[in-house]
Amino acid sequence: MSENAAGQLLGYTLQFPRALYHLTKCEPGEMVCVECLGDVAIEKDGIVMLSEEDKSSINSNPITDKSVDLWKTLYNWVNSINSGEFKGGKTIFLLYTNKKGRKGIAEEFSEAKNKEQVNQSIESAVKKLSDLEVTHPIWNYYDHVVNKNRAILESIVLNFELRVGSDTGHHEVKGRLLASHVPKSQIDFMSDKLSGWLQKNILDKISKKVPAKVTWEEYNREFSLIFERIKKRELIDFTSIIEEEDVNNQVKNSPIYLKQLEEIEEDEEGIMEAVIEYMKAETNRGKWIESGIIDADIADEFEDRLHEKWRNEKKLIDLTHAEKNAVTRGKILLYSCKKKEVRIRDMDPPSSTTAGTYHYLADEPVLGWHPDWKKIFIDRRK
């Protein structure tokens, strides 16, 4: 594939992530259009709220002061206002490019925020292009925009924005998905699924010769479906801040898992940490089952794996630390088990899950930390 052909392909495909980006920002009643009112546009109640042109390049800035891309874009916008397709005062004109260059006319137009600054930026453009010859490829566009439709150009510049983005446009999409509370570890999954859905949606409409317009409602429905799938792929942490009062009440009640820690002389900080771990693990386990992220069998399987790991660690410590006293061996066993996180069906649980579940098992009690935990917490109670 030639570099020119590759550049054209990039320019065309860039419209899909840009359309998806705008869908992530839309509100009910709005729709995103592709190749209808510019490269990408936002429409609501028949009014074009935003018209975007996407200019890309593999190597360099595609919108230099004398580039055809820049002046043809302005030319098309002027004609759209003159035809009544766009409302000059209500439409935002966005020029998106994937490559940054030195500051030029496009940047000056974008920085102009009031009528005085708009006029100054246009006069600056006229001065920069004062030597432009009528044989230059941009002359007809420039002449039509600056000399024949100056008032229209002023209204465009007042609502004009230049945005320099990533090479493919996907970085901005992922940023918006992260802001929409999609877990960071699932951003790529969500982005890929939405991108595939949107591209198919648009191409289907084009093939049927209907306008390629995607409503916020269509997007929101697809987003919600994929997000539900993500919930089943991601062990979301449902816990908020644990209240100090709840921690103190747990310590006051002195459940078995805390008595187990007292037997190995765990310090106060370790006791408080254990309570928080226990409460978080208990809350998340219930929420995951309630939300359908996991079922009771998977939760039991996780506990069985922890129990097996505890047995193996205990055997190893009994062999390698036989000379140490019971309290020390108990602490080594506790810390050894806590530091090795265990996954749940190929999913990484919140950091408190492994330790908190160990405390849950110690509370049963089906395991313990002190070498004589069975005598202390089971045999003596019979």
BALOBA-1460 file (C-alpha; in Angstrom, 3 decimals):
// residues 382
<rec num="1" residu="m" x="0.000" y="0.000" z="0.000"/>
<rec num="2" residu="s" x="1.361" y="3.428" z="-0.949"/>
<rec num="3" residu="e" x="1.829" y="6.099" z="1.717"/>
<rec num="4" residu="n" x="-0.818" y="8.227" z="0.015"/>
<rec num="5" residu="a" x="-3.357" y="5.402" z="0.063"/>
<rec num="6" residu="a" x="-2.535" y="4.619" z="3.707"/>
<rec num="7" residu="g" x="-3.059" y="8.272" z="4.584"/>
<rec num="8" residu="q" x="-6.447" y="8.317" z="2.845"/>
<rec num="9" residu="l" x="-7.499" y="5.164" z="4.703"/>
<rec num="10" residu="l" x="-6.473" y="6.707" z="8.033"/>
<rec num="11" residu="g" x="-8.462" y="9.830" z="7.197"/>
<rec num="12" residu="y" x="-11.586" y="7.811" z="6.491"/>
<rec num="13" residu="t" x="-11.345" y="5.476" z="9.495"/>
<rec num="14" residu="l" x="-10.647" y="8.400" z="11.841"/>
<rec num="15" residu="q" x="-14.303" y="9.372" z="11.539"/>
<rec num="16" residu="f" x="-15.427" y="6.286" z="13.477"/>
<rec num="17" residu="p" x="-13.562" y="6.981" z="16.757"/>
<rec num="18" residu="r" x="-14.460" y="10.648" z="16.437"/>
<rec num="19" residu="a" x="-18.140" y="9.764" z="16.077"/>
<rec num="20" residu="l" x="-17.868" y="7.449" z="19.078"/>
<rec num="21" residu="y" x="-16.156" y="10.194" z="21.096"/>
<rec num="22" residu="h" x="-19.073" y="12.547" z="20.472"/>
<rec num="23" residu="l" x="-21.616" y="9.853" z="21.322"/>
<rec num="24" residu="t" x="-19.961" y="9.484" z="24.739"/>
<rec num="25" residu="k" x="-20.633" y="13.195" z="25.331"/>
<rec num="26" residu="c" x="-24.124" y="13.429" z="23.832"/>
<rec num="27" residu="e" x="-27.341" y="13.876" z="25.765"/>
<rec num="28" residu="p" x="-30.799" y="12.369" z="25.219"/>
<rec num="29" residu="g" x="-32.390" y="13.608" z="22.007"/>
<rec num="30" residu="e" x="-29.071" y="14.234" z="20.273"/>
<rec num="31" residu="m" x="-27.605" y="12.213" z="17.423"/>
<rec num="32" residu="v" x="-24.201" y="11.890" z="15.789"/>
<rec num="33" residu="c" x="-24.003" y="11.957" z="12.004"/>
<rec num="34" residu="v" x="-21.189" y="10.628" z="9.816"/>
<rec num="35" residu="e" x="-20.672" y="11.965" z="6.280"/>
<rec num="36" residu="c" x="-23.993" y="13.803" z="6.422"/>
<rec num="37" residu="l" x="-23.244" y="17.308" z="7.685"/>
<rec num="38" residu="g" x="-19.452" y="17.211" z="7.440"/>
<rec num="39" residu="d" x="-17.214" y="14.349" z="8.465"/>
<rec num="40" residu="v" x="-18.910" y="14.115" z="11.855"/>
<rec num="41" residu="a" x="-21.725" y="16.226" z="13.267"/>
<rec num="42" residu="i" x="-24.083" y="16.466" z="16.228"/>
<rec num="43" residu="e" x="-27.714" y="17.223" z="15.493"/>
<rec num="44" residu="k" x="-30.722" y="17.856" z="17.727"/>
<rec num="45" residu="d" x="-34.268" y="18.777" z="16.699"/>
<rec num="46" residu="g" x="-33.102" y="19.451" z="13.135"/>
<rec num="47" residu="i" x="-30.380" y="21.889" z="14.234"/>
<rec num="48" residu="v" x="-26.716" y="21.131" z="13.587"/>
<rec num="49" residu="m" x="-25.110" y="21.815" z="16.948"/>
<rec num="50" residu="l" x="-21.589" y="20.836" z="15.882"/>
<rec num="51" residu="s" x="-19.908" y="20.215" z="12.562"/>
<rec num="52" residu="e" x="-16.496" y="18.558" z="12.614"/>
<rec num="53" residu="e" x="-13.976" y="18.031" z="9.865"/>
<rec num="54" residu="d" x="-11.228" y="15.501" z="10.486"/>
<rec num="55" residu="k" x="-7.836" y="16.034" z="8.908"/>
<rec num="56" residu="s" x="-5.146" y="13.428" z="9.366"/>
<rec num="57" residu="s" x="-1.631" y="12.765" z="8.208"/>
<rec num="58" residu="i" x="0.879" y="9.984" z="8.678"/>
<rec num="59" residu="n" x="3.908" y="12.275" z="8.792"/>
<rec num="60" residu="s" x="3.147" y="15.977" z="9.260"/>
<rec num="61" residu="n" x="0.640" y="18.692" z="10.139"/>
<rec num="62" residu="p" x="-2.192" y="18.532" z="7.555"/>
<rec num="63" residu="i" x="-3.513" y="22.071" z="8.209"/>
<rec num="64" residu="t" x="-0.672" y="24.449" z="7.483"/>
<rec num="65" residu="d" x="-1.488" y="28.050" z="6.547"/>
<rec num="66" residu="k" x="-1.627" y="27.259" z="2.815"/>
<rec num="67" residu="s" x="-3.097" y="23.780" z="3.019"/>
<rec num="68" residu="v" x="-6.074" y="22.876" z="0.870"/>
<rec num="69" residu="d" x="-7.512" y="20.945" z="3.838"/>
<rec num="70" residu="l" x="-7.826" y="24.106" z="5.924"/>
<rec num="71" residu="w" x="-9.284" y="26.433" z="3.318"/>
<rec num="72" residu="k" x="-11.573" y="23.894" z="1.685"/>
<rec num="73" residu="t" x="-13.029" y="23.173" z="5.135"/>
<rec num="74" residu="l" x="-13.754" y="26.875" z="5.713"/>
<rec num="75" residu="y" x="-15.156" y="27.110" z="2.168"/>
<rec num="76" residu="n" x="-17.585" y="24.243" z="2.809"/>
<rec num="77" residu="w" x="-18.707" y="25.715" z="6.120"/>
<rec num="78" residu="v" x="-19.379" y="29.108" z="4.494"/>
<rec num="79" residu="n" x="-21.494" y="27.450" z="1.816"/>
<rec num="80" residu="s" x="-23.405" y="25.416" z="4.420"/>
<rec num="81" residu="i" x="-24.340" y="28.615" z="6.272"/>
<rec num="82" residu="n" x="-25.307" y="30.394" z="3.052"/>
<rec num="83" residu="s" x="-27.546" y="27.472" z="2.093"/>
<rec num="84" residu="g" x="-29.257" y="27.486" z="5.493"/>
<rec num="85" residu="e" x="-27.955" y="24.023" z="6.397"/>
<rec num="86" residu="f" x="-26.024" y="25.433" z="9.389"/>
<rec num="87" residu="k" x="-27.049" y="28.231" z="11.724"/>
<rec num="88" residu="g" x="-23.972" y="30.451" z="12.005"/>
<rec num="89" residu="g" x="-24.591" y="31.493" z="15.586"/>
<rec num="90" residu="k" x="-25.706" y="28.073" z="16.864"/>
<rec num="91" residu="t" x="-23.255" y="25.676" z="15.217"/>
<rec num="92" residu="i" x="-19.832" y="24.918" z="16.656"/>
<rec num="93" residu="f" x="-17.200" y="24.389" z="13.963"/>
<rec num="94" residu="l" x="-14.573" y="21.893" z="15.030"/>
<rec num="95" residu="l" x="-11.434" y="21.052" z="13.086"/>
<rec num="96" residu="y" x="-9.750" y="17.907" z="14.386"/>
<rec num="97" residu="t" x="-6.249" y="16.893" z="13.378"/>
<rec num="98" residu="n" x="-4.036" y="14.048" z="14.508"/>
<rec num="99" residu="k" x="-0.744" y="15.906" z="14.017"/>
<rec num="100" residu="k" x="0.544" y="19.064" z="15.676"/>
<rec num="101" residu="g" x="2.563" y="21.676" z="13.826"/>
<rec num="102" residu="r" x="3.883" y="25.144" z="14.498"/>
<rec num="103" residu="k" x="1.333" y="27.794" z="15.403"/>
<rec num="104" residu="g" x="-0.470" y="29.152" z="12.372"/>
<rec num="105" residu="i" x="-3.759" y="30.556" z="11.070"/>
<rec num="106" residu="a" x="-5.895" y="27.678" z="12.366"/>
<rec num="107" residu="e" x="-4.516" y="28.125" z="15.899"/>
<rec num="108" residu="e" x="-5.125" y="31.891" z="15.785"/>
<rec num="109" residu="f" x="-8.719" y="31.372" z="14.658"/>
<rec num="110" residu="s" x="-9.246" y="28.879" z="17.476"/>
<rec num="111" residu="e" x="-7.882" y="31.267" z="20.113"/>
<rec num="112" residu="a" x="-10.169" y="34.147" z="19.060"/>
<rec num="113" residu="k" x="-12.970" y="34.381" z="21.638"/>
<rec num="114" residu="n" x="-14.665" y="37.711" z="20.870"/>
<rec num="115" residu="k" x="-15.398" y="39.869" z="17.804"/>
<rec num="116" residu="e" x="-12.283" y="41.993" z="18.211"/>
<rec num="117" residu="q" x="-10.019" y="38.948" z="18.443"/>
<rec num="118" residu="v" x="-11.828" y="37.378" z="15.481"/>
<rec num="119" residu="n" x="-11.126" y="40.404" z="13.289"/>
<rec num="120" residu="q" x="-7.505" y="40.488" z="14.425"/>
<rec num="121" residu="s" x="-7.033" y="36.804" z="13.594"/>
<rec num="122" residu="i" x="-8.558" y="37.228" z="10.131"/>
<rec num="123" residu="e" x="-6.414" y="40.311" z="9.431"/>
<rec num="124" residu="s" x="-3.390" y="38.308" z="10.541"/>
<rec num="125" residu="a" x="-4.336" y="35.575" z="8.049"/>
<rec num="126" residu="v" x="-4.750" y="38.137" z="5.263"/>
<rec num="127" residu="k" x="-1.299" y="39.546" z="6.028"/>
<rec num="128" residu="k" x="0.330" y="36.098" z="6.094"/>
<rec num="129" residu="l" x="-1.189" y="35.254" z="2.716"/>
<rec num="130" residu="s" x="-0.706" y="38.663" z="1.079"/>
<rec num="131" residu="d" x="1.608" y="37.130" z="-1.516"/>
<rec num="132" residu="l" x="-0.847" y="34.383" z="-2.440"/>
<rec num="133" residu="e" x="-1.129" y="34.054" z="-6.220"/>
<rec num="134" residu="v" x="-4.336" y="33.262" z="-8.081"/>
<rec num="135" residu="t" x="-2.701" y="30.124" z="-9.469"/>
<rec num="136" residu="h" x="-2.208" y="28.659" z="-5.976"/>
<rec num="137" residu="p" x="-4.436" y="25.599" z="-5.230"/>
<rec num="138" residu="i" x="-6.118" y="27.374" z="-2.290"/>
<rec num="139" residu="w" x="-6.823" y="30.683" z="-4.048"/>
<rec num="140" residu="n" x="-10.443" y="29.980" z="-5.024"/>
<rec num="141" residu="y" x="-11.262" y="28.764" z="-1.524"/>
<rec num="142" residu="y" x="-9.448" y="31.677" z="0.129"/>
<rec num="143" residu="d" x="-11.031" y="34.269" z="-2.184"/>
<rec num="144" residu="h" x="-14.527" y="32.881" z="-1.589"/>
<rec num="145" residu="v" x="-14.093" y="32.760" z="2.194"/>
<rec num="146" residu="v" x="-12.134" y="35.943" z="2.967"/>
<rec num="147" residu="n" x="-12.950" y="38.342" z="0.166"/>
<rec num="148" residu="k" x="-16.516" y="37.391" z="-0.757"/>
<rec num="149" residu="n" x="-17.968" y="36.110" z="2.544"/>
<rec num="150" residu="r" x="-16.048" y="37.971" z="5.247"/>
<rec num="151" residu="a" x="-19.082" y="38.347" z="7.570"/>
<rec num="152" residu="i" x="-19.849" y="34.632" z="7.358"/>
<rec num="153" residu="l" x="-16.196" y="33.795" z="8.053"/>
<rec num="154" residu="e" x="-16.323" y="35.993" z="11.165"/>
<rec num="155" residu="s" x="-19.328" y="34.056" z="12.500"/>
<rec num="156" residu="i" x="-17.492" y="30.783" z="11.867"/>
<rec num="157" residu="v" x="-14.263" y="31.878" z="13.570"/>
<rec num="158" residu="l" x="-16.235" y="33.057" z="16.603"/>
<rec num="159" residu="n" x="-17.469" y="29.465" z="17.052"/>
<rec num="160" residu="f" x="-14.366" y="27.716" z="15.735"/>
<rec num="161" residu="e" x="-12.222" y="25.249" z="17.648"/>
<rec num="162" residu="l" x="-9.059" y="23.473" z="16.590"/>
<rec num="163" residu="r" x="-8.348" y="20.250" z="18.427"/>
<rec num="164" residu="v" x="-5.145" y="18.241" z="18.091"/>
<rec num="165" residu="g" x="-5.678" y="14.640" z="19.148"/>
<rec num="166" residu="s" x="-4.073" y="11.230" z="19.007"/>
<rec num="167" residu="d" x="-2.914" y="9.471" z="15.852"/>
<rec num="168" residu="t" x="-5.997" y="7.268" z="15.548"/>
<rec num="169" residu="g" x="-8.517" y="9.096" z="17.738"/>
<rec num="170" residu="h" x="-8.961" y="6.171" z="20.139"/>
<rec num="171" residu="h" x="-7.103" y="7.756" z="23.060"/>
<rec num="172" residu="e" x="-9.825" y="10.385" z="23.471"/>
<rec num="173" residu="v" x="-12.534" y="7.719" z="23.388"/>
<rec num="174" residu="k" x="-10.840" y="5.736" z="26.138"/>
<rec num="175" residu="g" x="-10.567" y="8.864" z="28.263"/>
<rec num="176" residu="r" x="-14.303" y="9.440" z="27.961"/>
<rec num="177" residu="l" x="-15.087" y="5.806" z="28.846"/>
<rec num="178" residu="l" x="-12.910" y="6.079" z="31.936"/>
<rec num="179" residu="a" x="-14.879" y="9.184" z="32.922"/>
<rec num="180" residu="s" x="-18.056" y="7.105" z="32.463"/>
<rec num="181" residu="h" x="-16.935" y="4.772" z="35.285"/>
<rec num="182" residu="v" x="-15.798" y="1.930" z="33.049"/>
<rec num="183" residu="p" x="-13.126" y="0.033" z="35.067"/>
<rec num="184" residu="k" x="-9.645" y="0.854" z="33.812"/>
<rec num="185" residu="s" x="-8.841" y="-2.807" z="33.194"/>
<rec num="186" residu="q" x="-11.883" y="-3.049" z="30.888"/>
<rec num="187" residu="i" x="-11.388" y="0.151" z="28.863"/>
<rec num="188" residu="d" x="-9.878" y="-1.651" z="25.870"/>
<rec num="189" residu="f" x="-12.668" y="-4.238" z="25.906"/>
<rec num="190" residu="m" x="-15.387" y="-1.572" z="26.038"/>
<rec num="191" residu="s" x="-13.694" y="0.584" z="23.390"/>
<rec num="192" residu="d" x="-13.275" y="-2.335" z="20.982"/>
<rec num="193" residu="k" x="-16.863" y="-3.520" z="21.424"/>
<rec num="194" residu="l" x="-18.383" y="-0.062" z="20.976"/>
<rec num="195" residu="s" x="-16.129" y="0.688" z="17.986"/>
<rec num="196" residu="g" x="-17.163" y="-2.522" z="16.239"/>
<rec num="197" residu="w" x="-20.838" y="-1.892" z="16.965"/>
<rec num="198" residu="l" x="-20.685" y="1.709" z="15.714"/>
<rec num="199" residu="q" x="-18.819" y="0.870" z="12.526"/>
<rec num="200" residu="k" x="-21.318" y="-1.867" z="11.671"/>
<rec num="201" residu="n" x="-24.241" y="0.428" z="12.493"/>
<rec num="202" residu="i" x="-22.942" y="3.188" z="10.223"/>
<rec num="203" residu="l" x="-21.957" y="0.922" z="7.331"/>
<rec num="204" residu="d" x="-25.346" y="-0.835" z="7.467"/>
<rec num="205" residu="k" x="-27.118" y="2.508" z="7.140"/>
<rec num="206" residu="i" x="-24.885" y="3.645" z="4.305"/>
<rec num="207" residu="s" x="-25.462" y="0.367" z="2.430"/>
<rec num="208" residu="k" x="-29.229" y="0.879" z="2.792"/>
<rec num="209" residu="k" x="-28.868" y="4.436" z="1.452"/>
<rec num="210" residu="v" x="-30.171" y="6.044" z="4.626"/>
<rec num="211" residu="p" x="-28.364" y="8.845" z="6.508"/>
<rec num="212" residu="a" x="-25.653" y="7.496" z="8.814"/>
<rec num="213" residu="k" x="-27.091" y="8.971" z="11.997"/>
<rec num="214" residu="v" x="-26.782" y="7.298" z="15.390"/>
<rec num="215" residu="t" x="-28.950" y="8.517" z="18.248"/>
<rec num="216" residu="w" x="-27.854" y="8.828" z="21.860"/>
<rec num="217" residu="e" x="-30.578" y="6.326" z="22.714"/>
<rec num="218" residu="e" x="-29.039" y="3.720" z="20.389"/>
<rec num="219" residu="y" x="-25.602" y="4.342" z="21.882"/>
<rec num="220" residu="n" x="-26.837" y="4.254" z="25.469"/>
<rec num="221" residu="r" x="-28.615" y="0.946" z="24.883"/>
<rec num="222" residu="e" x="-25.445" y="-0.653" z="23.477"/>
<rec num="223" residu="f" x="-23.249" y="0.892" z="26.177"/>
<rec num="224" residu="s" x="-25.527" y="-0.489" z="28.892"/>
<rec num="225" residu="l" x="-25.474" y="-3.998" z="27.380"/>
<rec num="226" residu="i" x="-21.667" y="-4.055" z="27.186"/>
<rec num="227" residu="f" x="-21.332" y="-2.561" z="30.652"/>
<rec num="228" residu="e" x="-23.439" y="-5.405" z="32.027"/>
<rec num="229" residu="r" x="-21.028" y="-7.839" z="30.362"/>
<rec num="230" residu="i" x="-18.123" y="-5.980" z="31.946"/>
<rec num="231" residu="k" x="-19.652" y="-6.390" z="35.386"/>
<rec num="232" residu="k" x="-19.402" y="-10.113" z="34.828"/>
<rec num="233" residu="r" x="-15.756" y="-9.784" z="33.744"/>
<rec num="234" residu="e" x="-14.684" y="-7.368" z="36.460"/>
<rec num="235" residu="l" x="-14.861" y="-7.849" z="40.215"/>
<rec num="236" residu="i" x="-15.991" y="-4.334" z="41.029"/>
<rec num="237" residu="d" x="-15.159" y="-3.039" z="44.489"/>
<rec num="238" residu="f" x="-18.540" y="-2.177" z="46.002"/>
<rec num="239" residu="t" x="-17.085" y="-1.095" z="49.334"/>
<rec num="240" residu="s" x="-16.883" y="2.516" z="50.342"/>
<rec num="241" residu="i" x="-15.014" y="3.935" z="53.305"/>
<rec num="242" residu="i" x="-15.367" y="1.702" z="56.361"/>
<rec num="243" residu="e" x="-16.669" y="3.747" z="59.278"/>
<rec num="244" residu="e" x="-14.453" y="3.870" z="62.356"/>
<rec num="245" residu="e" x="-17.462" y="3.132" z="64.564"/>
<rec num="246" residu="d" x="-18.134" y="-0.121" z="62.686"/>
<rec num="247" residu="v" x="-14.500" y="-1.154" z="63.086"/>
<rec num="248" residu="n" x="-14.569" y="-0.415" z="66.822"/>
<rec num="249" residu="n" x="-17.806" y="-2.379" z="67.260"/>
<rec num="250" residu="q" x="-16.258" y="-5.369" z="65.521"/>
<rec num="251" residu="v" x="-13.217" y="-5.195" z="67.792"/>
<rec num="252" residu="k" x="-15.464" y="-4.898" z="70.862"/>
<rec num="253" residu="n" x="-17.440" y="-8.000" z="69.857"/>
<rec num="254" residu="s" x="-14.162" y="-9.900" z="69.511"/>
<rec num="255" residu="p" x="-15.145" y="-12.505" z="66.882"/>
<rec num="256" residu="i" x="-13.127" y="-15.680" z="66.481"/>
<rec num="257" residu="y" x="-10.965" y="-14.391" z="63.610"/>
<rec num="258" residu="l" x="-9.715" y="-11.587" z="65.875"/>
<rec num="259" residu="k" x="-9.130" y="-14.023" z="68.735"/>
<rec num="260" residu="q" x="-7.065" y="-16.053" z="66.292"/>
<rec num="261" residu="l" x="-4.913" y="-12.980" z="65.658"/>
<rec num="262" residu="e" x="-4.593" y="-12.288" z="69.368"/>
<rec num="263" residu="e" x="-3.207" y="-15.819" z="69.822"/>
<rec num="264" residu="i" x="-0.252" y="-14.929" z="67.610"/>
<rec num="265" residu="e" x="0.091" y="-11.543" z="69.352"/>
<rec num="266" residu="e" x="-0.849" y="-9.421" z="66.351"/>
<rec num="267" residu="d" x="-0.502" y="-5.720" z="67.158"/>
<rec num="268" residu="e" x="-3.332" y="-3.179" z="67.248"/>
<rec num="269" residu="e" x="-2.643" y="-1.909" z="63.735"/>
<rec num="270" residu="g" x="-2.841" y="-5.449" z="62.379"/>
<rec num="271" residu="i" x="-6.112" y="-6.033" z="64.230"/>
<rec num="272" residu="m" x="-7.687" y="-2.894" z="62.753"/>
<rec num="273" residu="e" x="-6.435" y="-3.803" z="59.281"/>
<rec num="274" residu="a" x="-7.923" y="-7.292" z="59.632"/>
<rec num="275" residu="v" x="-11.342" y="-5.891" z="60.549"/>
<rec num="276" residu="i" x="-11.369" y="-3.658" z="57.461"/>
<rec num="277" residu="e" x="-10.234" y="-6.534" z="55.224"/>
<rec num="278" residu="y" x="-12.893" y="-8.830" z="56.692"/>
<rec num="279" residu="m" x="-15.708" y="-6.292" z="56.275"/>
<rec num="280" residu="k" x="-14.735" y="-5.384" z="52.713"/>
<rec num="281" residu="a" x="-14.462" y="-9.018" z="51.635"/>
<rec num="282" residu="e" x="-17.813" y="-9.833" z="53.231"/>
<rec num="283" residu="t" x="-19.551" y="-6.884" z="51.534"/>
<rec num="284" residu="n" x="-18.065" y="-7.574" z="48.107"/>
<rec num="285" residu="r" x="-18.830" y="-11.292" z="48.246"/>
<rec num="286" residu="g" x="-22.496" y="-10.535" z="48.910"/>
<rec num="287" residu="k" x="-22.712" y="-7.828" z="46.235"/>
<rec num="288" residu="w" x="-20.978" y="-9.957" z="43.588"/>
<rec num="289" residu="i" x="-23.427" y="-12.800" z="44.141"/>
<rec num="290" residu="e" x="-26.398" y="-10.429" z="44.301"/>
<rec num="291" residu="s" x="-25.323" y="-8.704" z="41.057"/>
<rec num="292" residu="g" x="-24.700" y="-11.979" z="39.245"/>
<rec num="293" residu="i" x="-20.998" y="-11.298" z="38.788"/>
<rec num="294" residu="i" x="-20.217" y="-14.612" z="40.473"/>
<rec num="295" residu="d" x="-22.380" y="-17.312" z="42.002"/>
<rec num="296" residu="a" x="-22.127" y="-19.134" z="45.329"/>
<rec num="297" residu="d" x="-20.253" y="-22.042" z="43.728"/>
<rec num="298" residu="i" x="-17.513" y="-19.730" z="42.467"/>
<rec num="299" residu="a" x="-17.261" y="-18.103" z="45.899"/>
<rec num="300" residu="d" x="-16.936" y="-21.538" z="47.507"/>
<rec num="301" residu="e" x="-14.311" y="-22.544" z="44.949"/>
<rec num="302" residu="f" x="-12.289" y="-19.444" z="45.842"/>
<rec num="303" residu="e" x="-12.455" y="-20.323" z="49.538"/>
<rec num="304" residu="d" x="-11.362" y="-23.898" z="48.769"/>
<rec num="305" residu="r" x="-8.339" y="-22.616" z="46.867"/>
<rec num="306" residu="l" x="-7.370" y="-20.365" z="49.770"/>
<rec num="307" residu="h" x="-7.777" y="-23.281" z="52.171"/>
<rec num="308" residu="e" x="-5.516" y="-25.417" z="49.999"/>
<rec num="309" residu="k" x="-2.912" y="-22.670" z="49.803"/>
<rec num="310" residu="w" x="-3.049" y="-22.274" z="53.584"/>
<rec num="311" residu="r" x="-2.385" y="-26.013" z="54.038"/>
<rec num="312" residu="n" x="0.602" y="-25.901" z="51.698"/>
<rec num="313" residu="e" x="2.049" y="-22.795" z="53.348"/>
<rec num="314" residu="k" x="1.588" y="-24.349" z="56.801"/>
<rec num="315" residu="k" x="3.453" y="-27.517" z="55.767"/>
<rec num="316" residu="l" x="6.293" y="-25.469" z="54.316"/>
<rec num="317" residu="i" x="6.596" y="-23.298" z="57.422"/>
<rec num="318" residu="d" x="6.515" y="-26.362" z="59.702"/>
<rec num="319" residu="l" x="9.488" y="-27.730" z="57.745"/>
<rec num="320" residu="t" x="11.508" y="-24.546" z="57.298"/>
<rec num="321" residu="h" x="10.788" y="-22.757" z="60.588"/>
<rec num="322" residu="a" x="10.490" y="-25.662" z="63.039"/>
<rec num="323" residu="e" x="12.979" y="-24.024" z="65.388"/>
<rec num="324" residu="k" x="10.825" y="-20.898" z="65.837"/>
<rec num="325" residu="n" x="8.238" y="-20.551" z="68.594"/>
<rec num="326" residu="a" x="4.513" y="-20.980" z="67.988"/>
<rec num="327" residu="v" x="3.685" y="-17.264" z="67.875"/>
<rec num="328" residu="t" x="6.379" y="-16.486" z="65.311"/>
<rec num="329" residu="r" x="5.382" y="-19.412" z="63.104"/>
<rec num="330" residu="g" x="1.777" y="-18.257" z="63.265"/>
<rec num="331" residu="k" x="2.710" y="-14.758" z="62.141"/>
<rec num="332" residu="i" x="4.823" y="-16.098" z="59.289"/>
<rec num="333" residu="l" x="1.886" y="-18.220" z="58.133"/>
<rec num="334" residu="l" x="-0.521" y="-15.278" z="58.306"/>
<rec num="335" residu="y" x="1.708" y="-12.877" z="56.374"/>
<rec num="336" residu="s" x="2.689" y="-15.525" z="53.839"/>
<rec num="337" residu="c" x="-0.935" y="-16.295" z="53.014"/>
<rec num="338" residu="k" x="-2.030" y="-12.642" z="52.892"/>
<rec num="339" residu="k" x="0.679" y="-11.469" z="50.513"/>
<rec num="340" residu="k" x="-0.146" y="-13.930" z="47.725"/>
<rec num="341" residu="e" x="-3.275" y="-12.711" z="45.937"/>
<rec num="342" residu="v" x="-5.501" y="-15.379" z="44.408"/>
<rec num="343" residu="r" x="-7.626" y="-14.725" z="41.303"/>
<rec num="344" residu="i" x="-11.308" y="-15.553" z="41.002"/>
<rec num="345" residu="r" x="-12.065" y="-17.155" z="37.655"/>
<rec num="346" residu="d" x="-9.238" y="-15.229" z="35.923"/>
<rec num="347" residu="m" x="-10.389" y="-11.963" z="37.491"/>
<rec num="348" residu="d" x="-8.324" y="-9.850" z="39.873"/>
<rec num="349" residu="p" x="-10.357" y="-9.121" z="43.019"/>
<rec num="350" residu="p" x="-9.866" y="-5.957" z="45.118"/>
<rec num="351" residu="s" x="-6.698" y="-6.141" z="47.225"/>
<rec num="352" residu="s" x="-8.586" y="-6.809" z="50.475"/>
<rec num="353" residu="t" x="-10.373" y="-9.903" z="49.149"/>
<rec num="354" residu="t" x="-7.745" y="-12.580" z="49.778"/>
<rec num="355" residu="a" x="-6.878" y="-11.398" z="53.284"/>
<rec num="356" residu="g" x="-10.510" y="-10.726" z="54.182"/>
<rec num="357" residu="t" x="-11.604" y="-14.181" z="53.047"/>
<rec num="358" residu="y" x="-8.836" y="-15.777" z="55.109"/>
<rec num="359" residu="h" x="-10.245" y="-13.964" z="58.137"/>
<rec num="360" residu="y" x="-13.705" y="-15.233" z="57.203"/>
<rec num="361" residu="l" x="-12.364" y="-18.820" z="57.114"/>
<rec num="362" residu="a" x="-10.543" y="-18.258" z="60.417"/>
<rec num="363" residu="d" x="-13.838" y="-17.133" z="61.914"/>
<rec num="364" residu="e" x="-15.624" y="-20.366" z="60.965"/>
<rec num="365" residu="p" x="-13.085" y="-21.680" z="62.061"/>
<rec num="366" residu="v" x="-11.794" y="-23.998" z="59.327"/>
<rec num="367" residu="l" x="-8.210" y="-22.771" z="59.529"/>
<rec num="368" residu="g" x="-5.999" y="-20.855" z="61.929"/>
<rec num="369" residu="w" x="-2.621" y="-19.210" z="62.389"/>
<rec num="370" residu="h" x="-1.324" y="-20.550" z="65.708"/>
<rec num="371" residu="p" x="0.103" y="-24.090" z="65.358"/>
<rec num="372" residu="d" x="-2.358" y="-25.232" z="68.061"/>
<rec num="373" residu="w" x="-5.374" y="-23.371" z="66.636"/>
<rec num="374" residu="k" x="-7.540" y="-26.514" z="66.591"/>
<rec num="375" residu="k" x="-6.998" y="-27.202" z="70.294"/>
<rec num="376" residu="i" x="-7.648" y="-23.563" z="71.158"/>
<rec num="377" residu="f" x="-10.719" y="-22.866" z="69.038"/>
<rec num="378" residu="i" x="-12.317" y="-26.270" z="68.377"/>
<rec num="379" residu="d" x="-11.281" y="-28.995" z="70.843"/>
<rec num="380" residu="r" x="-11.727" y="-26.853" z="73.976"/>
<rec num="381" residu="r" x="-15.294" y="-26.044" z="72.960"/>
<rec num="382" residu="k" x="-16.437" y="-29.621" z="72.559"/>
